[in-house]
Amino acid sequence: MPHSNFVHLRVHSAYSLSEGALRTKDIIELCQRHRMPAVGITDSSNLFGALELSLAARSAGVQPIIGVQIGLRREGIQNVVHAKNSTALPPDQLVLLAQSEVGYENILALVSKAFLNSDAGEPPQVGLKELAERNE
């Protein structure tokens, strides 16, 4: 059976609170229906669905690609505000995909740092320095 020439690399599951509604089972069923050989799950600031997706995808013959969407701190411009409502600009969003076990471990470490090093009330985020330290 031929595969699709398209693979989603930025899927938000139900584990991306308030952003995604698809359960793992639904994601895998859609991949099978559309003959996608792989799927990338990139929930926001967490890897809660990584194991569940990996197990379900492999048993269905779909390659799981584990990743995360994480906030990137705007270093040096913390006081920049949005012109319309004078609120601080949110961090830029960056998608990281694990290519190997080392890459997965790097993503785990970055997500942990994002939560541990962000101030209360601000979204989890990492800086370029932390990102460079975990580059493979």
A tleap script that builds the chain and sets N, CA, C and O, in Angstrom:
source leaprc.protein.ff14SB
mol = sequence {
  NMET PRO HIE SER ASN PHE VAL HIE LEU ARG
  VAL HIE SER ALA TYR SER LEU SER GLU GLY
  ALA LEU ARG THR LYS ASP ILE ILE GLU LEU
  CYS GLN ARG HIE ARG MET PRO ALA VAL GLY
  ILE THR ASP SER SER ASN LEU PHE GLY ALA
  LEU GLU LEU SER LEU ALA ALA ARG SER ALA
  GLY VAL GLN PRO ILE ILE GLY VAL GLN ILE
  GLY LEU ARG ARG GLU GLY ILE GLN ASN VAL
  VAL HIE ALA LYS ASN SER THR ALA LEU PRO
  PRO ASP GLN LEU VAL LEU LEU ALA GLN SER
  GLU VAL GLY TYR GLU ASN ILE LEU ALA LEU
  VAL SER LYS ALA PHE LEU ASN SER ASP ALA
  GLY GLU PRO PRO GLN VAL GLY LEU LYS GLU
  LEU ALA GLU ARG ASN CGLU
}
set mol.1.N position { 0.851 -1.183 0.000 }
set mol.1.CA position { 0.000 0.000 0.000 }
set mol.1.C position { 0.897 1.246 0.000 }
set mol.1.O position { 1.748 1.385 0.879 }
set mol.2.N position { 0.723 2.147 -0.963 }
set mol.2.CA position { 1.553 3.354 -1.021 }
set mol.2.C position { 1.248 4.302 0.137 }
set mol.2.O position { 0.129 4.372 0.645 }
set mol.3.N position { 2.288 5.021 0.526 }
set mol.3.CA position { 2.143 6.002 1.600 }
set mol.3.C position { 1.899 7.393 1.031 }
set mol.3.O position { 2.198 7.672 -0.130 }
set mol.4.N position { 1.361 8.235 1.858 }
set mol.4.CA position { 1.170 9.641 1.511 }
set mol.4.C position { 2.535 10.321 1.415 }
set mol.4.O position { 3.499 9.878 2.040 }
set mol.5.N position { 2.611 11.375 0.647 }
set mol.5.CA position { 3.837 12.168 0.552 }
set mol.5.C position { 3.889 13.253 1.612 }
set mol.5.O position { 4.769 14.113 1.581 }
set mol.6.N position { 2.958 13.218 2.544 }
set mol.6.CA position { 2.853 14.271 3.552 }
set mol.6.C position { 2.850 13.659 4.946 }
set mol.6.O position { 2.196 12.644 5.186 }
set mol.7.N position { 3.583 14.283 5.860 }
set mol.7.CA position { 3.616 13.860 7.258 }
set mol.7.C position { 3.429 15.094 8.127 }
set mol.7.O position { 4.150 16.080 7.974 }
set mol.8.N position { 2.470 15.042 9.034 }
set mol.8.CA position { 2.284 16.147 9.981 }
set mol.8.C position { 3.423 16.118 10.997 }
set mol.8.O position { 3.669 15.086 11.621 }
set mol.9.N position { 4.109 17.230 11.165 }
set mol.9.CA position { 5.203 17.321 12.131 }
set mol.9.C position { 4.881 18.252 13.292 }
set mol.9.O position { 5.735 18.495 14.144 }
set mol.10.N position { 3.668 18.770 13.334 }
set mol.10.CA position { 3.326 19.717 14.400 }
set mol.10.C position { 1.891 19.477 14.875 }
set mol.10.O position { 1.029 20.348 14.758 }
set mol.11.N position { 1.658 18.296 15.403 }
set mol.11.CA position { 0.333 17.923 15.886 }
set mol.11.C position { 0.234 18.221 17.379 }
set mol.11.O position { 1.104 17.836 18.161 }
set mol.12.N position { -0.827 18.905 17.759 }
set mol.12.CA position { -1.128 19.145 19.174 }
set mol.12.C position { -2.217 18.165 19.577 }
set mol.12.O position { -3.300 18.150 18.992 }
set mol.13.N position { -1.926 17.357 20.571 }
set mol.13.CA position { -2.914 16.388 21.054 }
set mol.13.C position { -3.743 17.019 22.173 }
set mol.13.O position { -3.608 18.205 22.473 }
set mol.14.N position { -4.585 16.215 22.771 }
set mol.14.CA position { -5.392 16.687 23.900 }
set mol.14.C position { -4.509 17.075 25.086 }
set mol.14.O position { -4.977 17.732 26.016 }
set mol.15.N position { -3.237 16.671 25.061 }
set mol.15.CA position { -2.306 17.050 26.128 }
set mol.15.C position { -1.814 18.494 25.988 }
set mol.15.O position { -1.195 19.020 26.913 }
set mol.16.N position { -2.074 19.131 24.871 }
set mol.16.CA position { -1.818 20.568 24.729 }
set mol.16.C position { -3.075 21.268 25.209 }
set mol.16.O position { -3.975 21.573 24.426 }
set mol.17.N position { -3.119 21.511 26.479 }
set mol.17.CA position { -4.326 22.031 27.108 }
set mol.17.C position { -4.812 23.290 26.411 }
set mol.17.O position { -4.037 24.220 26.190 }
set mol.18.N position { -6.073 23.321 26.068 }
set mol.18.CA position { -6.753 24.433 25.391 }
set mol.18.C position { -6.255 24.676 23.969 }
set mol.18.O position { -6.604 25.690 23.365 }
set mol.19.N position { -5.448 23.769 23.423 }
set mol.19.CA position { -4.941 23.952 22.060 }
set mol.19.C position { -5.252 22.779 21.146 }
set mol.19.O position { -5.446 22.963 19.944 }
set mol.20.N position { -5.300 21.583 21.698 }
set mol.20.CA position { -5.538 20.398 20.891 }
set mol.20.C position { -6.680 19.585 21.462 }
set mol.20.O position { -6.896 19.573 22.674 }
set mol.21.N position { -7.411 18.907 20.596 }
set mol.21.CA position { -8.552 18.116 21.052 }
set mol.21.C position { -8.422 16.644 20.686 }
set mol.21.O position { -9.211 15.820 21.147 }
set mol.22.N position { -7.442 16.308 19.867 }
set mol.22.CA position { -7.314 14.932 19.394 }
set mol.22.C position { -6.672 14.031 20.439 }
set mol.22.O position { -5.622 14.347 20.998 }
set mol.23.N position { -7.327 12.902 20.691 }
set mol.23.CA position { -6.738 11.880 21.553 }
set mol.23.C position { -5.762 11.065 20.712 }
set mol.23.O position { -5.845 11.053 19.484 }
set mol.24.N position { -4.848 10.394 21.376 }
set mol.24.CA position { -3.841 9.598 20.677 }
set mol.24.C position { -4.486 8.623 19.701 }
set mol.24.O position { -4.050 8.503 18.556 }
set mol.25.N position { -5.508 7.938 20.147 }
set mol.25.CA position { -6.210 6.965 19.299 }
set mol.25.C position { -6.710 7.625 18.016 }
set mol.25.O position { -6.595 7.048 16.935 }
set mol.26.N position { -7.261 8.827 18.135 }
set mol.26.CA position { -7.778 9.546 16.964 }
set mol.26.C position { -6.655 9.958 16.012 }
set mol.26.O position { -6.813 9.894 14.793 }
set mol.27.N position { -5.536 10.377 16.568 }
set mol.27.CA position { -4.384 10.771 15.737 }
set mol.27.C position { -3.914 9.583 14.905 }
set mol.27.O position { -3.680 9.709 13.703 }
set mol.28.N position { -3.780 8.431 15.552 }
set mol.28.CA position { -3.309 7.235 14.847 }
set mol.28.C position { -4.322 6.793 13.792 }
set mol.28.O position { -3.932 6.406 12.690 }
set mol.29.N position { -5.597 6.843 14.108 }
set mol.29.CA position { -6.628 6.473 13.125 }
set mol.29.C position { -6.579 7.385 11.904 }
set mol.29.O position { -6.726 6.918 10.775 }
set mol.30.N position { -6.374 8.680 12.122 }
set mol.30.CA position { -6.269 9.617 10.997 }
set mol.30.C position { -5.031 9.323 10.155 }
set mol.30.O position { -5.082 9.396 8.927 }
set mol.31.N position { -3.928 8.995 10.807 }
set mol.31.CA position { -2.707 8.650 10.065 }
set mol.31.C position { -2.935 7.419 9.195 }
set mol.31.O position { -2.521 7.381 8.037 }
set mol.32.N position { -3.589 6.423 9.758 }
set mol.32.CA position { -3.859 5.212 8.986 }
set mol.32.C position { -4.815 5.495 7.830 }
set mol.32.O position { -4.599 5.025 6.713 }
set mol.33.N position { -5.850 6.248 8.091 }
set mol.33.CA position { -6.839 6.558 7.052 }
set mol.33.C position { -6.200 7.301 5.883 }
set mol.33.O position { -6.545 7.060 4.727 }
set mol.34.N position { -5.271 8.201 6.184 }
set mol.34.CA position { -4.638 9.007 5.135 }
set mol.34.C position { -3.280 8.449 4.710 }
set mol.34.O position { -2.520 9.105 3.998 }
set mol.35.N position { -2.989 7.231 5.158 }
set mol.35.CA position { -1.762 6.509 4.776 }
set mol.35.C position { -0.487 7.282 5.099 }
set mol.35.O position { 0.475 7.249 4.332 }
set mol.36.N position { -0.483 7.962 6.211 }
set mol.36.CA position { 0.720 8.687 6.625 }
set mol.36.C position { 1.676 7.722 7.315 }
set mol.36.O position { 1.281 7.032 8.255 }
set mol.37.N position { 2.918 7.661 6.869 }
set mol.37.CA position { 3.867 6.711 7.452 }
set mol.37.C position { 4.381 7.137 8.825 }
set mol.37.O position { 4.938 6.320 9.559 }
set mol.38.N position { 4.197 8.402 9.174 }
set mol.38.CA position { 4.726 8.921 10.437 }
set mol.38.C position { 3.880 10.106 10.885 }
set mol.38.O position { 3.099 10.658 10.111 }
set mol.39.N position { 4.051 10.488 12.157 }
set mol.39.CA position { 3.380 11.676 12.683 }
set mol.39.C position { 4.246 12.266 13.790 }
set mol.39.O position { 4.829 11.540 14.595 }
set mol.40.N position { 4.318 13.591 13.814 }
set mol.40.CA position { 5.076 14.289 14.854 }
set mol.40.C position { 4.137 14.929 15.850 }
set mol.40.O position { 3.290 15.741 15.477 }
set mol.41.N position { 4.280 14.569 17.115 }
set mol.41.CA position { 3.466 15.176 18.167 }
set mol.41.C position { 4.318 16.228 18.869 }
set mol.41.O position { 5.408 15.938 19.361 }
set mol.42.N position { 3.798 17.457 18.906 }
set mol.42.CA position { 4.558 18.580 19.471 }
set mol.42.C position { 3.661 19.380 20.397 }
set mol.42.O position { 3.330 20.532 20.116 }
set mol.43.N position { 3.274 18.766 21.495 }
set mol.43.CA position { 2.422 19.458 22.454 }
set mol.43.C position { 3.160 20.644 23.066 }
set mol.43.O position { 4.391 20.678 23.091 }
set mol.44.N position { 2.407 21.599 23.552 }
set mol.44.CA position { 2.985 22.822 24.111 }
set mol.44.C position { 3.573 22.590 25.494 }
set mol.44.O position { 2.860 22.254 26.441 }
set mol.45.N position { 4.863 22.771 25.594 }
set mol.45.CA position { 5.607 22.748 26.861 }
set mol.45.C position { 5.491 21.452 27.638 }
set mol.45.O position { 5.726 21.446 28.846 }
set mol.46.N position { 5.134 20.347 26.983 }
set mol.46.CA position { 5.086 19.083 27.711 }
set mol.46.C position { 5.249 17.897 26.776 }
set mol.46.O position { 5.064 17.991 25.562 }
set mol.47.N position { 5.602 16.780 27.391 }
set mol.47.CA position { 5.752 15.517 26.672 }
set mol.47.C position { 4.813 14.464 27.251 }
set mol.47.O position { 5.111 13.270 27.213 }
set mol.48.N position { 3.683 14.908 27.784 }
set mol.48.CA position { 2.754 14.002 28.461 }
set mol.48.C position { 2.287 12.867 27.555 }
set mol.48.O position { 2.097 11.746 28.026 }
set mol.49.N position { 2.101 13.135 26.278 }
set mol.49.CA position { 1.575 12.124 25.364 }
set mol.49.C position { 2.624 11.336 24.611 }
set mol.49.O position { 2.275 10.503 23.774 }
set mol.50.N position { 3.902 11.570 24.882 }
set mol.50.CA position { 4.969 10.948 24.096 }
set mol.50.C position { 4.957 9.426 24.169 }
set mol.50.O position { 5.002 8.758 23.136 }
set mol.51.N position { 4.896 8.878 25.363 }
set mol.51.CA position { 4.925 7.421 25.506 }
set mol.51.C position { 3.664 6.792 24.920 }
set mol.51.O position { 3.732 5.803 24.191 }
set mol.52.N position { 2.526 7.371 25.245 }
set mol.52.CA position { 1.248 6.853 24.735 }
set mol.52.C position { 1.233 6.843 23.207 }
set mol.52.O position { 0.827 5.857 22.593 }
set mol.53.N position { 1.676 7.944 22.596 }
set mol.53.CA position { 1.708 8.014 21.138 }
set mol.53.C position { 2.708 7.013 20.570 }
set mol.53.O position { 2.416 6.345 19.579 }
set mol.54.N position { 3.874 6.902 21.180 }
set mol.54.CA position { 4.896 5.978 20.680 }
set mol.54.C position { 4.382 4.546 20.644 }
set mol.54.O position { 4.552 3.844 19.648 }
set mol.55.N position { 3.757 4.118 21.726 }
set mol.55.CA position { 3.250 2.745 21.793 }
set mol.55.C position { 2.125 2.514 20.790 }
set mol.55.O position { 2.120 1.509 20.079 }
set mol.56.N position { 1.178 3.436 20.732 }
set mol.56.CA position { 0.041 3.288 19.818 }
set mol.56.C position { 0.487 3.354 18.357 }
set mol.56.O position { 0.014 2.580 17.524 }
set mol.57.N position { 1.385 4.270 18.054 }
set mol.57.CA position { 1.839 4.437 16.671 }
set mol.57.C position { 2.597 3.203 16.194 }
set mol.57.O position { 2.331 2.687 15.108 }
set mol.58.N position { 3.525 2.740 16.994 }
set mol.58.CA position { 4.314 1.569 16.584 }
set mol.58.C position { 3.429 0.346 16.350 }
set mol.58.O position { 3.628 -0.394 15.386 }
set mol.59.N position { 2.458 0.139 17.227 }
set mol.59.CA position { 1.585 -1.029 17.054 }
set mol.59.C position { 0.697 -0.887 15.816 }
set mol.59.O position { 0.189 -1.884 15.303 }
set mol.60.N position { 0.507 0.339 15.337 }
set mol.60.CA position { -0.309 0.580 14.140 }
set mol.60.C position { 0.535 0.723 12.874 }
set mol.60.O position { -0.006 0.959 11.794 }
set mol.61.N position { 1.852 0.583 13.000 }
set mol.61.CA position { 2.721 0.706 11.835 }
set mol.61.C position { 3.003 2.134 11.410 }
set mol.61.O position { 3.371 2.385 10.262 }
set mol.62.N position { 2.831 3.075 12.337 }
set mol.62.CA position { 3.099 4.494 12.077 }
set mol.62.C position { 4.332 4.893 12.889 }
set mol.62.O position { 4.420 4.584 14.077 }
set mol.63.N position { 5.276 5.573 12.255 }
set mol.63.CA position { 6.481 6.000 12.973 }
set mol.63.C position { 6.168 7.222 13.829 }
set mol.63.O position { 5.725 8.245 13.307 }
set mol.64.N position { 6.393 7.126 15.143 }
set mol.64.CA position { 6.177 8.296 15.997 }
set mol.64.C position { 7.385 9.228 15.938 }
set mol.64.O position { 8.530 8.779 15.974 }
set mol.65.N position { 7.121 10.512 15.849 }
set mol.65.CA position { 8.178 11.526 15.919 }
set mol.65.C position { 7.839 12.387 17.125 }
set mol.65.O position { 6.820 13.078 17.146 }
set mol.66.N position { 8.706 12.336 18.128 }
set mol.66.CA position { 8.431 13.021 19.382 }
set mol.66.C position { 9.077 14.399 19.361 }
set mol.66.O position { 10.234 14.558 18.970 }
set mol.67.N position { 8.308 15.384 19.788 }
set mol.67.CA position { 8.818 16.745 19.851 }
set mol.67.C position { 8.042 17.555 20.862 }
set mol.67.O position { 7.236 17.022 21.625 }
set mol.68.N position { 8.296 18.846 20.856 }
set mol.68.CA position { 7.627 19.763 21.776 }
set mol.68.C position { 7.607 21.151 21.150 }
set mol.68.O position { 8.513 21.517 20.402 }
set mol.69.N position { 6.580 21.909 21.458 }
set mol.69.CA position { 6.551 23.336 21.130 }
set mol.69.C position { 6.900 24.052 22.422 }
set mol.69.O position { 6.220 23.887 23.434 }
set mol.70.N position { 7.955 24.841 22.387 }
set mol.70.CA position { 8.452 25.469 23.606 }
set mol.70.C position { 8.649 26.963 23.387 }
set mol.70.O position { 8.952 27.403 22.278 }
set mol.71.N position { 8.478 27.727 24.439 }
set mol.71.CA position { 8.672 29.167 24.355 }
set mol.71.C position { 10.147 29.523 24.327 }
set mol.71.O position { 10.942 28.951 25.073 }
set mol.72.N position { 10.515 30.466 23.468 }
set mol.72.CA position { 11.891 30.952 23.375 }
set mol.72.C position { 11.937 32.363 23.936 }
set mol.72.O position { 11.322 33.284 23.398 }
set mol.73.N position { 12.675 32.517 25.024 }
set mol.73.CA position { 12.781 33.799 25.724 }
set mol.73.C position { 13.406 34.859 24.816 }
set mol.73.O position { 14.374 34.591 24.104 }
set mol.74.N position { 12.846 36.047 24.852 }
set mol.74.CA position { 13.384 37.191 24.104 }
set mol.74.C position { 14.420 37.877 24.987 }
set mol.74.O position { 14.124 38.875 25.644 }
set mol.75.N position { 15.610 37.349 24.998 }
set mol.75.CA position { 16.657 37.847 25.890 }
set mol.75.C position { 17.096 39.250 25.493 }
set mol.75.O position { 17.294 39.559 24.318 }
set mol.76.N position { 17.240 40.080 26.508 }
set mol.76.CA position { 17.688 41.442 26.279 }
set mol.76.C position { 16.573 42.417 25.947 }
set mol.76.O position { 16.804 43.624 25.875 }
set mol.77.N position { 15.375 41.908 25.747 }
set mol.77.CA position { 14.254 42.805 25.443 }
set mol.77.C position { 13.042 42.450 26.308 }
set mol.77.O position { 11.904 42.489 25.841 }
set mol.78.N position { 13.300 42.105 27.571 }
set mol.78.CA position { 12.226 41.683 28.464 }
set mol.78.C position { 11.152 42.742 28.652 }
set mol.78.O position { 10.000 42.402 28.920 }
set mol.79.N position { 11.492 44.000 28.519 }
set mol.79.CA position { 10.539 45.070 28.794 }
set mol.79.C position { 9.766 45.536 27.567 }
set mol.79.O position { 9.014 46.508 27.642 }
set mol.80.N position { 9.943 44.857 26.448 }
set mol.80.CA position { 9.198 45.211 25.246 }
set mol.80.C position { 7.737 44.839 25.468 }
set mol.80.O position { 7.425 43.749 25.948 }
set mol.81.N position { 6.854 45.755 25.115 }
set mol.81.CA position { 5.427 45.502 25.323 }
set mol.81.C position { 4.676 45.580 24.004 }
set mol.81.O position { 5.132 46.202 23.044 }
set mol.82.N position { 3.540 44.948 23.978 }
set mol.82.CA position { 2.663 44.978 22.817 }
set mol.82.C position { 2.049 46.372 22.738 }
set mol.82.O position { 1.505 46.859 23.729 }
set mol.83.N position { 2.124 47.011 21.595 }
set mol.83.CA position { 1.692 48.407 21.453 }
set mol.83.C position { 0.207 48.610 21.737 }
set mol.83.O position { -0.173 49.650 22.277 }
set mol.84.N position { -0.635 47.649 21.389 }
set mol.84.CA position { -2.075 47.851 21.522 }
set mol.84.C position { -2.559 47.844 22.964 }
set mol.84.O position { -3.428 48.639 23.323 }
set mol.85.N position { -2.012 46.960 23.800 }
set mol.85.CA position { -2.574 46.859 25.142 }
set mol.85.C position { -1.539 46.919 26.265 }
set mol.85.O position { -1.862 46.616 27.414 }
set mol.86.N position { -0.338 47.293 25.961 }
set mol.86.CA position { 0.730 47.484 26.947 }
set mol.86.C position { 1.022 46.243 27.786 }
set mol.86.O position { 1.436 46.366 28.939 }
set mol.87.N position { 0.816 45.067 27.236 }
set mol.87.CA position { 1.197 43.848 27.938 }
set mol.87.C position { 2.504 43.333 27.343 }
set mol.87.O position { 2.814 43.581 26.178 }
set mol.88.N position { 3.252 42.621 28.153 }
set mol.88.CA position { 4.518 42.071 27.676 }
set mol.88.C position { 4.257 41.085 26.544 }
set mol.88.O position { 3.290 40.324 26.577 }
set mol.89.N position { 5.127 41.110 25.549 }
set mol.89.CA position { 4.993 40.177 24.433 }
set mol.89.C position { 5.261 38.755 24.917 }
set mol.89.O position { 6.153 38.545 25.739 }
set mol.90.N position { 4.518 37.794 24.431 }
set mol.90.CA position { 4.764 36.401 24.823 }
set mol.90.C position { 6.057 35.898 24.184 }
set mol.90.O position { 6.542 36.489 23.220 }
set mol.91.N position { 6.612 34.820 24.711 }
set mol.91.CA position { 7.822 34.277 24.085 }
set mol.91.C position { 7.511 33.765 22.679 }
set mol.91.O position { 6.383 33.373 22.381 }
set mol.92.N position { 8.523 33.775 21.832 }
set mol.92.CA position { 8.364 33.172 20.508 }
set mol.92.C position { 8.205 31.668 20.690 }
set mol.92.O position { 8.708 31.104 21.662 }
set mol.93.N position { 7.514 31.021 19.770 }
set mol.93.CA position { 7.296 29.578 19.866 }
set mol.93.C position { 8.231 28.850 18.907 }
set mol.93.O position { 8.375 29.227 17.744 }
set mol.94.N position { 8.856 27.810 19.418 }
set mol.94.CA position { 9.824 27.033 18.660 }
set mol.94.C position { 9.445 25.562 18.758 }
set mol.94.O position { 9.106 25.086 19.841 }
set mol.95.N position { 9.495 24.843 17.659 }
set mol.95.CA position { 9.210 23.412 17.668 }
set mol.95.C position { 10.531 22.653 17.600 }
set mol.95.O position { 11.360 22.898 16.723 }
set mol.96.N position { 10.710 21.732 18.537 }
set mol.96.CA position { 11.897 20.885 18.579 }
set mol.96.C position { 11.467 19.447 18.338 }
set mol.96.O position { 10.510 18.975 18.953 }
set mol.97.N position { 12.161 18.750 17.452 }
set mol.97.CA position { 11.865 17.348 17.154 }
set mol.97.C position { 13.062 16.492 17.536 }
set mol.97.O position { 14.203 16.848 17.244 }
set mol.98.N position { 12.802 15.363 18.190 }
set mol.98.CA position { 13.876 14.450 18.584 }
set mol.98.C position { 14.216 13.534 17.415 }
set mol.98.O position { 13.346 12.874 16.847 }
set mol.99.N position { 15.493 13.510 17.072 }
set mol.99.CA position { 15.947 12.656 15.984 }
set mol.99.C position { 16.557 11.360 16.524 }
set mol.99.O position { 16.734 10.393 15.784 }
set mol.100.N position { 16.874 11.353 17.817 }
set mol.100.CA position { 17.509 10.193 18.433 }
set mol.100.C position { 17.174 10.184 19.921 }
set mol.100.O position { 16.476 11.068 20.418 }
set mol.101.N position { 17.679 9.175 20.621 }
set mol.101.CA position { 17.461 9.110 22.065 }
set mol.101.C position { 18.123 10.301 22.763 }
set mol.101.O position { 17.574 10.847 23.720 }
set mol.102.N position { 19.292 10.697 22.285 }
set mol.102.CA position { 19.974 11.867 22.853 }
set mol.102.C position { 19.133 13.120 22.632 }
set mol.102.O position { 19.019 13.959 23.526 }
set mol.103.N position { 18.548 13.250 21.456 }
set mol.103.CA position { 17.676 14.386 21.180 }
set mol.103.C position { 16.468 14.408 22.094 }
set mol.103.O position { 16.055 15.471 22.558 }
set mol.104.N position { 15.898 13.240 22.356 }
set mol.104.CA position { 14.761 13.141 23.276 }
set mol.104.C position { 15.179 13.572 24.679 }
set mol.104.O position { 14.453 14.311 25.344 }
set mol.105.N position { 16.346 13.115 25.132 }
set mol.105.CA position { 16.847 13.512 26.452 }
set mol.105.C position { 17.086 15.018 26.512 }
set mol.105.O position { 16.821 15.645 27.538 }
set mol.106.N position { 17.581 15.600 25.431 }
set mol.106.CA position { 17.788 17.049 25.381 }
set mol.106.C position { 16.464 17.795 25.488 }
set mol.106.O position { 16.372 18.806 26.185 }
set mol.107.N position { 15.443 17.301 24.802 }
set mol.107.CA position { 14.122 17.935 24.883 }
set mol.107.C position { 13.571 17.832 26.298 }
set mol.107.O position { 13.014 18.800 26.816 }
set mol.108.N position { 13.720 16.666 26.931 }
set mol.108.CA position { 13.277 16.507 28.323 }
set mol.108.C position { 13.939 17.542 29.228 }
set mol.108.O position { 13.281 18.177 30.051 }
set mol.109.N position { 15.247 17.699 29.064 }
set mol.109.CA position { 15.988 18.655 29.891 }
set mol.109.C position { 15.528 20.084 29.628 }
set mol.109.O position { 15.390 20.869 30.566 }
set mol.110.N position { 15.292 20.430 28.372 }
set mol.110.CA position { 14.854 21.789 28.040 }
set mol.110.C position { 13.466 22.092 28.593 }
set mol.110.O position { 13.223 23.193 29.086 }
set mol.111.N position { 12.558 21.126 28.515 }
set mol.111.CA position { 11.214 21.337 29.064 }
set mol.111.C position { 11.301 21.542 30.575 }
set mol.111.O position { 10.629 22.413 31.126 }
set mol.112.N position { 12.125 20.744 31.238 }
set mol.112.CA position { 12.304 20.908 32.687 }
set mol.112.C position { 12.863 22.283 33.014 }
set mol.112.O position { 12.369 22.960 33.916 }
set mol.113.N position { 13.901 22.700 32.278 }
set mol.113.CA position { 14.491 24.028 32.505 }
set mol.113.C position { 13.476 25.135 32.255 }
set mol.113.O position { 13.457 26.143 32.962 }
set mol.114.N position { 12.637 24.943 31.251 }
set mol.114.CA position { 11.638 25.965 30.927 }
set mol.114.C position { 10.720 26.215 32.116 }
set mol.114.O position { 10.376 27.360 32.407 }
set mol.115.N position { 10.327 25.160 32.797 }
set mol.115.CA position { 9.444 25.322 33.955 }
set mol.115.C position { 10.206 25.813 35.179 }
set mol.115.O position { 9.705 26.654 35.925 }
set mol.116.N position { 11.401 25.300 35.389 }
set mol.116.CA position { 12.161 25.654 36.587 }
set mol.116.C position { 12.731 27.066 36.538 }
set mol.116.O position { 12.860 27.713 37.577 }
set mol.117.N position { 13.073 27.551 35.353 }
set mol.117.CA position { 13.754 28.846 35.236 }
set mol.117.C position { 12.854 29.995 34.807 }
set mol.117.O position { 13.339 31.107 34.601 }
set mol.118.N position { 11.567 29.754 34.669 }
set mol.118.CA position { 10.645 30.829 34.296 }
set mol.118.C position { 10.012 31.404 35.552 }
set mol.118.O position { 9.718 30.678 36.501 }
set mol.119.N position { 9.808 32.706 35.548 }
set mol.119.CA position { 9.200 33.373 36.695 }
set mol.119.C position { 7.734 32.980 36.820 }
set mol.119.O position { 7.085 32.614 35.840 }
set mol.120.N position { 7.232 33.064 38.036 }
set mol.120.CA position { 5.817 32.768 38.279 }
set mol.120.C position { 4.954 33.703 37.436 }
set mol.120.O position { 5.230 34.900 37.350 }
set mol.121.N position { 3.940 33.173 36.832 }
set mol.121.CA position { 3.034 33.980 36.025 }
set mol.121.C position { 3.429 34.107 34.572 }
set mol.121.O position { 2.629 34.571 33.759 }
set mol.122.N position { 4.644 33.706 34.218 }
set mol.122.CA position { 5.039 33.762 32.812 }
set mol.122.C position { 5.052 32.350 32.238 }
set mol.122.O position { 5.269 31.383 32.968 }
set mol.123.N position { 4.822 32.229 30.939 }
set mol.123.CA position { 4.804 30.891 30.341 }
set mol.123.C position { 6.191 30.249 30.389 }
set mol.123.O position { 7.197 30.959 30.390 }
set mol.124.N position { 6.256 28.923 30.429 }
set mol.124.CA position { 7.555 28.247 30.419 }
set mol.124.C position { 8.329 28.608 29.158 }
set mol.124.O position { 7.776 28.629 28.059 }
set mol.125.N position { 9.625 28.895 29.335 }
set mol.125.CA position { 10.441 29.293 28.191 }
set mol.125.C position { 11.913 29.055 28.477 }
set mol.125.O position { 12.332 29.001 29.633 }
set mol.126.N position { 12.687 28.915 27.422 }
set mol.126.CA position { 14.134 28.751 27.527 }
set mol.126.C position { 14.801 29.846 26.715 }
set mol.126.O position { 14.184 30.457 25.842 }
set mol.127.N position { 16.058 30.083 27.013 }
set mol.127.CA position { 16.831 31.064 26.263 }
set mol.127.C position { 17.706 30.390 25.219 }
set mol.127.O position { 17.811 29.164 25.171 }
set mol.128.N position { 18.326 31.203 24.394 }
set mol.128.CA position { 19.210 30.673 23.355 }
set mol.128.C position { 20.388 29.917 23.950 }
set mol.128.O position { 20.861 28.942 23.367 }
set mol.129.N position { 20.867 30.366 25.118 }
set mol.129.CA position { 21.999 29.694 25.765 }
set mol.129.C position { 21.638 28.256 26.125 }
set mol.129.O position { 22.399 27.331 25.842 }
set mol.130.N position { 20.463 28.067 26.755 }
set mol.130.CA position { 20.034 26.710 27.115 }
set mol.130.C position { 19.820 25.853 25.868 }
set mol.130.O position { 20.134 24.663 25.851 }
set mol.131.N position { 19.289 26.472 24.848 }
set mol.131.CA position { 19.053 25.761 23.594 }
set mol.131.C position { 20.383 25.299 22.980 }
set mol.131.O position { 20.503 24.159 22.532 }
set mol.132.N position { 21.362 26.182 22.964 }
set mol.132.CA position { 22.675 25.843 22.405 }
set mol.132.C position { 23.367 24.752 23.216 }
set mol.132.O position { 24.053 23.898 22.655 }
set mol.133.N position { 23.188 24.781 24.536 }
set mol.133.CA position { 23.802 23.766 25.395 }
set mol.133.C position { 23.230 22.379 25.128 }
set mol.133.O position { 23.907 21.376 25.353 }
set mol.134.N position { 22.011 22.315 24.658 }
set mol.134.CA position { 21.346 21.031 24.412 }
set mol.134.C position { 21.250 20.720 22.925 }
set mol.134.O position { 20.408 19.924 22.511 }
set mol.135.N position { 22.100 21.339 22.125 }
set mol.135.CA position { 22.135 21.077 20.691 }
set mol.135.C position { 22.977 19.834 20.438 }
set mol.135.O position { 24.048 19.670 21.021 }
set mol.136.N position { 22.495 18.982 19.584 }
set mol.136.CA position { 23.247 17.770 19.266 }
set mol.136.C position { 23.879 17.903 17.899 }
set mol.136.O position { 24.559 16.984 17.442 }
savepdb mol mol.pdb
quit
